[in-house]
Amino acid sequence: MQTVRLGRTNAEVSVAGLGCGGHSRLGMARGADVDQAAGIVRRALELGVTFIDTAAAYGTEEAVGEAIAGRRGEVFLSTKAAPYRGGAPVSAEALTQSLEGSLRRLGTDHVDVFHLHGVQPEQYDHCAGVLVPELKRAQAAGKIRFLGITEHFSSDPGHAMLPRALADDCFDVVMVGFNLVNPSARDRVFPLTLARDVGALIMFAVRRQLSDPAALREAVAGLVARGEVDGGDVDAEDPLGFLRDEAGVGGVVEAAYRFCRHEAGADVVLTGTGDVAHLEANVAAIQKGPLPEGVVGRLRRIFGRVDSVSGN
């Protein structure tokens, strides 16, 4: 497994990270039980994955805890808590209760990074003023090693929140949406993380628009209508069909993972699944070399101005 230094954490972690949320949630979203979900995590560990990301909201912390029992030292463990619930801000005390619940379900006395989860721009002031000081207290107590924050990419595809968080320079790791359909983090986020040596976790590398041809056609039609994509640059019926025709590129999904993996500023590329074969294919794709320069150039020409969709 290829590894990467995760910014100023100085941790050496796998370039492929197991995301335990998303549409699959280790298969639990489709009926898998805790033991079955733990089996996916164990297979990821066998493949050399050392970065595992979960969250209280995913319902997968117990499965992760079961899988890493007796192997905690092999894993860089990430979990999260939302700063708002039901439209109301979470108190410092409630945040600590969430952290304690996560530690209990994960079967550990600390997490390597604890994120404020899915923070929207209008929620950031509460995070900075109330929740970050509480996280720093937990850090001083040894329950958290590093502080993190994740954006709500579906509603903030242009990255309005993360530059504010990075300017405050109190987060060691961020989770950012980035993919070949919306690469706007290249200009709006990665220069900031690189300047501050902040680790960058990539989410949304592959979502519905990159795995469902009908969804991609619909999304690209909208981008053309809004002037973010030049209709003359794409085949409206098969916008990414050229990837399948390119020698050495194993289709759209593989290309999407390789596109993210070799972007300057991208550290860990997260992949989520409830199927072992799918996990193995995704991990292999993330470890492949860069896409041909001509392909990267074409993708930049087509999608380089997009900042209004997440790929979901």
C-alpha atoms as one frame of an Amber mdcrd trajectory, in Angstrom:
protein
   0.000   0.000   0.000   1.291   3.441  -0.908   1.470   5.894   1.970   1.515
   9.657   2.407   2.431  12.094   5.160  -0.818  13.632   6.413   0.265  17.227
   6.718   1.427  18.540  10.064   0.084  15.495  11.895   3.295  13.875  10.542
   1.393  10.573  10.447   2.255   8.242   7.588  -1.063   6.844   6.388  -2.412
   4.887   3.430  -3.300   6.922   0.333  -6.575   4.992   0.194  -8.825   5.622
   3.167 -11.889   3.607   4.091 -14.929   5.839   4.349 -17.584   4.239   6.528
 -20.418   6.572   5.561 -21.765   7.537   2.161 -24.572   5.659   0.471 -23.324
   2.227   1.621 -22.160   2.668   5.224 -20.169  -0.570   5.033 -23.276  -2.252
   3.645 -25.360  -1.400   6.705 -27.500   1.000   4.658 -28.569  -2.062   2.656
 -29.151  -4.434   5.534 -25.712  -5.715   6.546 -25.262  -6.366  10.260 -22.388
  -5.220  12.446 -20.358  -8.397  11.915 -20.705  -8.177   8.135 -19.722  -4.519
   8.158 -16.727  -5.308  10.372 -15.665  -7.832   7.734 -15.340  -5.020   5.181
 -13.110  -3.105   7.587 -10.962  -6.185   8.235 -10.494  -6.718   4.498  -9.438
  -3.078   4.139  -6.818  -3.629   6.842  -5.582  -6.721   4.984  -5.179  -4.583
   1.864  -2.985  -2.166   3.804  -5.539   0.558   4.480  -4.557   2.345   7.681
  -6.828   5.411   7.481 -10.407   4.723   8.598 -13.058   7.427   8.751 -16.424
   7.068  10.440 -18.909   9.248  12.351 -21.539   8.943  15.031 -24.187   9.763
  12.424 -23.174   6.875  10.161 -24.034   4.135  12.625 -20.807   2.297  11.748
 -18.596   3.089  14.728 -19.461  -0.173  16.472 -18.498  -2.171  13.365 -15.203
  -0.296  13.114 -14.535  -0.911  16.800 -15.169  -4.623  16.377 -12.825  -4.810
  13.380  -9.909  -2.954  14.976 -10.078  -4.667  18.370  -6.534  -5.735  19.183
  -5.197  -3.759  16.199  -5.736  -0.165  17.338  -2.083   0.710  16.837  -2.305
  -0.145  13.120  -5.007   2.406  12.401  -5.246   6.179  12.055  -8.809   6.616
  13.252 -11.107   9.490  12.323 -14.607  10.211  13.555 -16.933  13.205  13.681
 -19.843  15.053  15.265 -22.222  17.566  13.720 -22.174  21.110  15.136 -25.946
  21.518  14.719 -28.834  19.139  15.377 -32.369  19.805  14.252 -31.351  23.311
  13.253 -30.080  24.177  16.734 -26.424  24.640  17.704 -24.795  21.838  19.682
 -23.457  22.868  23.084 -19.919  22.212  24.249 -21.274  19.687  26.746 -23.230
  17.834  24.049 -20.147  17.730  21.830 -18.171  16.098  24.644 -20.977  13.583
  25.167 -20.819  12.748  21.451 -17.059  12.244  21.643 -17.416   9.970  24.677
 -20.054   7.911  22.878 -17.790   7.551  19.859 -14.876   6.399  21.996 -17.091
   3.817  23.681 -18.449   2.434  20.399 -14.986   2.392  18.829 -13.481   0.631
  21.845 -10.624   3.085  22.249  -9.506   5.793  24.653  -8.636   8.264  21.869
  -9.202   9.081  18.225  -6.473  10.347  15.968  -8.620  13.082  14.461 -12.027
  14.353  15.531 -13.910  16.442  12.980 -16.670  18.957  13.216 -18.880  17.315
  10.623 -20.531  18.829   7.547 -20.089  22.427   8.631 -22.060  24.922   6.576
 -20.809  28.511   6.167 -23.393  30.028   8.495 -22.482  27.478  11.192 -18.788
  28.240  11.286 -18.866  31.042  13.875 -20.477  28.706  16.424 -17.846  26.076
  15.668 -14.972  28.512  16.117 -16.320  30.254  19.196 -17.878  27.388  21.161
 -16.871  23.981  19.856 -13.190  24.388  18.989 -12.288  25.407  22.574 -14.088
  22.280  23.802 -12.187  20.109  21.331  -8.936  21.632  22.523  -9.835  20.662
  26.091 -10.441  17.094  24.928  -7.139  17.224  23.070  -5.328  18.315  26.214
  -6.942  15.393  28.025  -5.535  12.972  25.426  -8.878  11.951  23.926  -8.184
  13.613  20.571  -4.810  13.843  18.871  -5.715  16.269  16.070  -8.594  18.593
  15.211 -10.433  18.357  11.912 -13.341  19.909  10.040 -15.381  18.700   7.072
 -17.380  20.805   4.650 -20.983  20.167   3.584 -20.032  19.723  -0.061 -23.547
  19.029  -1.322 -24.746  22.470  -0.229 -21.367  24.246  -0.395 -19.822  23.002
  -3.664 -17.916  26.263  -4.082 -16.079  25.881  -0.727 -17.267  29.010   1.104
 -16.603  27.563   4.580 -13.202  25.914   4.405 -11.128  29.011   3.546 -12.461
  30.648   6.721 -11.538  27.610   8.796  -8.088  27.417   7.254  -7.482  31.121
   7.885  -8.078  30.499  11.609  -5.368  27.790  11.439  -6.704  25.680  14.320
  -7.450  22.542  12.250  -4.793  19.972  11.441  -6.902  18.022   8.916  -9.784
  18.969   6.620 -12.158  16.893   4.527 -12.932  18.465   1.181 -15.109  17.544
  -1.778 -13.099  17.153  -4.977 -13.711  15.228  -8.184 -13.285  15.508 -11.909
 -16.748  17.073 -12.326 -16.079  19.799  -9.729 -12.344  20.420  -9.266 -12.747
  23.893  -7.733 -10.853  22.896  -4.571  -7.735  23.003  -6.756  -7.813  26.804
  -6.647  -9.863  27.530  -3.514  -8.712  24.994  -0.911  -5.498  23.147  -1.776
  -3.265  26.251  -1.965  -4.383  27.050   1.593  -3.870  23.543   2.981  -0.453
  23.301   1.350   0.609  26.689   2.726  -0.400  25.665   6.258   0.680  22.026
   6.002  -2.867  20.850   6.751  -3.768  17.293   5.786  -6.470  17.003   3.094
  -8.905  14.090   2.943 -10.776  13.759  -0.344 -14.470  12.898  -0.289 -16.908
  12.641  -3.214 -14.190  11.277  -5.526 -16.895   9.011  -6.958 -20.570   9.622
  -6.367 -23.731   9.031  -8.379 -22.879  11.288 -11.317 -19.675   9.346 -11.963
 -21.202   5.894 -11.604 -24.626   6.441 -13.214 -24.506   7.525 -16.895 -28.032
   8.965 -16.782 -27.182  11.117 -13.758 -24.017  12.340 -15.480 -25.914  13.302
 -18.652 -28.434  15.250 -16.591 -25.734  17.015 -14.576 -23.702  17.991 -17.628
 -26.816  19.304 -19.392 -27.379  21.585 -16.411 -23.754  22.734 -16.409 -23.972
  23.556 -20.125 -27.198  25.476 -19.556 -25.508  27.520 -16.789 -22.454  28.226
 -18.897 -20.037  26.322 -16.652 -19.292  23.772 -19.382 -18.932  24.539 -23.092
 -21.393  22.306 -24.948 -18.958  22.083 -27.823 -16.437  20.294 -25.588 -18.639
  17.353 -24.630 -20.738  14.605 -26.133 -24.101  15.302 -24.491 -25.073  11.626
 -24.627 -21.784  10.275 -23.259 -19.822  13.143 -21.649 -16.988  10.967 -20.316
 -17.030   8.294 -22.989 -13.561   9.335 -24.125 -12.154   7.930 -20.863 -13.227
   4.410 -21.843 -11.464   4.794 -25.179  -8.169   5.943 -23.686  -5.451   3.285
 -23.593  -4.478   2.392 -20.054  -7.555   3.929 -18.430  -9.942   1.351 -17.004
 -13.145   3.341 -17.263 -14.767   6.325 -15.596 -14.593   5.170 -11.971 -10.916
   4.251 -12.160 -10.169   7.542 -13.888 -12.052   9.443 -11.190  -9.974   7.923
  -8.396  -6.697   8.454 -10.256  -7.655  12.060 -11.004  -8.046  12.759  -7.287
  -5.084  10.732  -6.085  -2.526  12.619  -8.144  -3.795  16.154  -7.548  -1.288
  18.361  -5.718  -2.686  18.898  -2.230  -4.788  15.728  -2.110  -3.503  13.365
   0.582  -5.943  10.540   1.379  -8.675   9.560  -1.096 -11.663   8.082   0.712
 -13.640   5.211  -0.755 -16.730   3.598   0.722 -18.454   0.319  -0.039 -20.280
  -2.643   1.406 -18.788  -5.149  -1.017 -15.320  -6.709  -0.760 -14.739  -6.967
  -4.517 -15.735  -3.336  -4.961 -13.389  -2.328  -2.149 -10.503  -4.209  -3.743
 -11.117  -2.589  -7.146 -11.304   0.901  -5.655  -8.147   0.491  -3.585  -6.319
  -0.769  -6.680  -7.542   2.199  -8.730  -6.386   4.714  -6.119  -2.884   3.235
  -6.231  -2.526   3.417 -10.016  -0.407   6.049 -11.674  -1.478   9.463 -12.928
  -3.842   9.755 -15.859  -2.231  10.621 -19.207  -1.501  14.338 -19.499  -3.832
  14.671 -22.466  -6.723  13.233 -20.466  -6.058  15.528 -17.504  -5.865  18.500
 -19.827  -9.157  17.588 -21.489 -10.894  17.174 -18.142  -9.599  20.545 -16.984
 -10.781  22.178 -20.186 -14.269  20.696 -19.835 -14.880  21.007 -16.092 -12.325
  23.553 -14.905 -14.925  26.286 -14.297 -17.453  24.102 -12.438 -18.261  24.908
  -8.811 -22.017  24.330  -8.573 -22.361  20.545  -8.312 -20.946  17.959  -5.912
 -21.197  14.892  -8.134 -23.891  13.389  -5.953
